[in-house]
Amino acid sequence: MTGYAGQKSTLVWVVNLAAAVLVVLWTIPTLGLLVTSFRTGDQIATSGWWKAPFASEQTGFVRSGTAADQVPDGDGYAITGNVLTEGQTLRAWGTSSRAPDAFAAGESTQIDEGDLSVAQDGTYRLTSDTAFEFTRGVRLFVTAQTQPEFTTQNYVSVIKAQGLGQAFLNTMTVTIPATVIPILIAAFAAYALAWMEFPGRALLIAAVVGLLVVPLQLALIPLLKLHNDIGLGKGYLGIWLAHTGFGLPLAIYLLRNYMVGLPREIIESARVDGASDFAIFRRIILPLSFPALASFAIFQFLWVWNDLLVATVFLGNRKSELVMTGVLRELLGSRGGNWEILAASAFISIAVPLIVFFAMQKYLVRGLLAGSVKGG
């Protein structure tokens, strides 16, 4: 789009800016989820993911040992221990919540129980001329600097201990056939509706358009009852057929609109040369329709991969049968406070859709636009 002076219209810059904002809004949460999935639970609780590369400072308290931990020390008694965990550096310490950083590392103070000091390495020492008698440790407030830490243990935990590895295989077993089967059936149907003359073709096209607005929830119970009546029950074959049925209207609609816009001269020339409908479909239509096929493959793959309702109805709820969305639902109930576990699980669940989308996204707009402006 150009202006009167041959310059780009302001509208172009508005569109580009809006697209950039949408990309940023979509990318930042994904990046945050990825970073969070490699952090420990303590780090997640104390600082945001954007601070992950930097050391963080936090204040907490620990309790010293009790009289049961005292040992003779010259003419008196001493209780020793350490207030730091691995990877921490002591910044300050105190004995009161009102002044948790009252003392620097290496300083000492007098408390009711005796003389207390905390060294730079976090070692505390409580000494007294008489034997200690308290049974509850002294509270020590510690301000420590924690170095950034990244771990893959979150992924190991969710894949092995939480069953996400089996759920990943289950999801792949459901998604791949449930994407390929509708494409194969819809491609044949779309070619017939676009280029073959037969009675009732217009009614079939109208029926396909009408099925686009039918909620799948309306068909779940009748379809499950049909599966049980014919002996399919719950299993992979049943869920493949269910996803195929639910995905076919959109697939036929997209592919038919795309195929009907292909150059008529090519098909007519092939027919004049004696090519059969199957040969035309296989050698001409399919190669030219790849953008539309890829567009639907993206939609169908993402929809099946992220599905929970259909999988719950047609596959079951046993742990060995759960897909990834089912495991994530269970984790939200049982491990809702373990953000590191949830983040790792969530990123595993979106990793494959991201790969599929970026691998095929160049065909998405081409296929959709071609199918939306041409028809016949």
N, C-alpha and C positions, 0 to 999 in steps of 0.2 A: 504494500500500500504506500503510495507516494502522495506528497502534497503538491500544490501548484508550482512550487519552485524546484521540484524534483527531489525534495528531501522527504525522509520518512515521516509519516504522520505521527502525531502525539499518541494516537491510539495504539500504535505498535509498541511504543515504550511502556504504555500502561499494561498491555498484555504480557510483555516480557517481565516486567516487574512483578505482576501478580503471579506468574508462573514461578519466578525465583522465590517469592515468599512461600508459596505452597510447597516447593521442594525443601526449603529450609524447615518449615513446620513439620514435614514428614520425616526428614532425615534426623533432626535433633533428638526426638524421643527414641528412635531406633539406635542411634549412637549411645545414648544414655543407658538403654537397656543392655547393650553389649558390654559397656564398661562395668555396669553394676554386676553383671553375671560373673565377672572375674574378681570381685571384691569379697572380703570376708563380712560376716554379719555385723561385727563390731564397727568396721569402717563404714558400712552402710548406715548404721544407726547414728554415727557421730558427724558425718559430713556428706555433702552432696557428691554425685558422680563427677561433676566438673572439677572437683578438688582432688580427684583420685591420683594425679601425678605428683601432688605436693604432700609434704609432711603435714599432719594435722595435730592440733593441740587439744587435749581433752582433760577434764577434771573429774575425778572419781574418788572413792575412798575404799580402803581396805582395813582389816582388823589385824592387830598384832597377835602374836601368840599369847597364851594365857600362863597362869602359874604352873600348869603342867609341863610347859615347855622351857622353864628356866633351868639354867645350868650354873654351877659355881663359877665365880669370876673373881679370883684373888680373895679379898676379904668380903666380897659381896656376891651378888647374883646378877645374871644377865639373861635377857631374852632377845634373840636375833632372828632376822628373816629378811625378805626382800619385797618391796612394794611394786616392782615393775614386772612386766611380762616381756617376752622376747621381742626385740625390735623397738623398744621404747627408750626414751631418754628423759631423765628427770629434769624438770624446769623449776619447780618449787613444791613446797609441801606445807602442811599446817595441821593443827589439831582441832580446829573449829570450822564449822560450815560457814561462819561469818567471815573468816579469814583463811580460806583454803590455801593461799599462797603466801602465808606470813613469813616463811623461812626459805632461804635458798639452800641448794644442795650443799651438804657439809656442815650446816649450822646445827646447833643443838638448843634444847629448851628444857625447862624444868616443869614437870607435870606432877599431879598428885601421886602417881605410881612411882616416879623416880626421874632420872635424867634420860632424855630421849634425843637421839640424833639420827639423821638420815644422810647417807653418803651419796656421792655423785652417781654411783652405780645402782642406787636404789636400796642398798642394804641399810636396814634400820637396826638400832641398838638401844635397848632399854635396860638401864642398870639401876641397882638399888643396894644400899648397905644391908638391908634386911630381906628376908625371903618374901617373894610376891605371894599374895593370897587371892587375887582377883581371878574369877572364872570366865570372864568375858573380855576379849581382847580390846585394846585401846584403838579407837578410830583414828586412822591416819588419812588425811585428805591429800591427794597427790595430783599435781598438774604435770602431765607428761606429754612429750612430743612423740608421736607414732609415725614411723617411716612408711611411705606407701608400700602396699603389698598386693600382689596379684596372684591368684591361685586358680588352678584348673580343678580343684577338688569339688567345686560345686557341680561341674558337669559329670564327674565320676560318680558323685552321689546320686544325681537324678537318673542317670542312665542305668546304674546297677541297683542301688538300694530302692529307688522309688519306682522302678519298672518302666521308665520312659523309653528305654532301648527296645523292649518288646512292643510297646505302644507305637514307636516309630515304624517298626516293621509291619505292624497291623495297618497303620495308616497308609503306608506305601502299597500294601496288598490291596487295600480298598480303592485308593485314588487312581492308580495307573490304569487298571481295567475300566474303572468308571469314567475315565476320560477318553480312552481309546475307543471303546464300544460305541458310545453315542456319536462320535465323529464319523466312524465307518458307516453306521446306519444313516445318519443325517446327510452324509455326502451323496449317497445313492438317492435318497428321497428328494433332496434339493435339486439334483440334476433332473429327475423325472418331472418335478413340478415346474422347473424352469424351461426345459427344452423338449419334453415329450408331450404329444397331443393325445389325450384320452378323456373319456367322459367323466365328469365329476371333478376335474382338476381344480376348478375355481372353488368348489365347496371344500375340498381338502385344504386349500390355502387358507380359506376363511376359518376352518376348524383349527389349524395350527396357530393362527393369530389369536383366536379365542382362548386356546389353552395357555397362552402366555400369562393371562391374568388369573388363572385358577390357583389359589393358594395350595401349596403342597401339603399343608397341615390337614386340608380337607380330605386328602386321599390316603393318609397314613394308615388309619385303622382299617378301612376297606381293603387296602392293598395287603396289609399284614394278614388279614383274615383269608384273602385269596391265596397267599403263600402257604398258609397252614393247611388250607383245604386241598391244595395240589401236592402237598408233601415237601415243599421247599423249606418251611420253617425259618429259623434264624440262622444265618450263615453268610459266607462271602458271596455265593451265587445270588442269594436274595437281595443283598444290598447293592450288588452290581446292577441287577435288573431295576431296582428302585431308582438309583441315581440315573440310569439310562433313561427311564421313563420321564423323570422330572426334568432332565436336561435336553431331551429331544426337541420340544417346541422351539426353544430359543436357538438351538443349533440349526434346525431346518430353516427357521426364519432368516437368520444371518446368512447362511450359505446360499439359500435360494435367491435372496436379494443381490448377493454378490455375483452368482453365476448368471443371472438373467441380464446383467450388464456387460458380460463379455462380448467381444465382437461377433456378431452373427455370421459374418462372412467366413470366419475360420471354421465354424461348425458346419455351415452349408457346403463349403468346399470339401470338407472331409466326407460328408455324406455323398456328394457327387462322385468322389473317388472310391466309394463302396465301403467306407468304414462303418462298422456297426456302432450302435449306441454305447456298448461297453468299451469298444476301442476308443471312441471319442472321449468318453468319460475318463478312461485310464491315461490316455496319452496327451489329451489337450486340456480337459477341464481341471483335473486334479493339479497339474503343475501350475496352471494359471490361478487357481484358487487357494494357493498356499497361504497368502496373507489372511484370508478369511478363516481358514482352518486353524491357523495359529492364534487368531483372535479368540475364537471359541475355546480352543484348548487352554488358553490362559484363564478365561472365566471359569470353565468347568473344573480345572485343576484346583484353583483357589477355593471355589465353592465347596468341593468335596473334601479338600484337605482341612478346611476350617469347620466342617459340619460336625455337629454334636447330636442334633435331634434325630436325623435319619439313622445314624450309627447306633444310637441308643435303642431305637425301635426295632431295627432289622438285624442287629449284630449281637446285642446282649450287653450285660453289665458285669460279667465275670472279669477278673483282673487280667486273665490271659486273652480276653477279647476286646479290651478297651482300646480305643484309638487315642491319639494324643490329646484331643480336646477333653476326652473323658478323664484322663489322668490329671490334666491341669485342673479340672473341676474338683477331683478328689484332693489334690494338693492344696487348693484354696481352702478347703474345709479342715484338713488335718495339719497343714504347715503354713497357715495364713500369715504367721508372724516371721517366718524365715524368708526374708526378701531375697537373700542370695540364692536359695533353692528355686523360688518362683521366677526370678530373673533368668537363671540358666535354663529352666524349663521353657519359658516363654520364647527365649531366643532360638532354642532348638526348633520350636514349633514354627517359627517364621523364616528360618534359614532356607529351607527348600523352596517355599513360595517366592522368596526374594531372588533365588537363583533362576527359577523358571521365568519370572517376570522380566528380569534384566536380559536373559538370553533371548527372549522372544518379543520384547516390547517394541522393537522397530517395525514389527508386522501388525501391531495392535491397531494403531491409528489408521493405517492403510486399509486394513480389512474392514474396520467399522465405518469409515467414511465412504468407502466404495459401496458398502451395503446400504447406507442410509440415504444416498442421493439417486440411486438407480433402481429401477423396478420395472415390472412388466407383467 
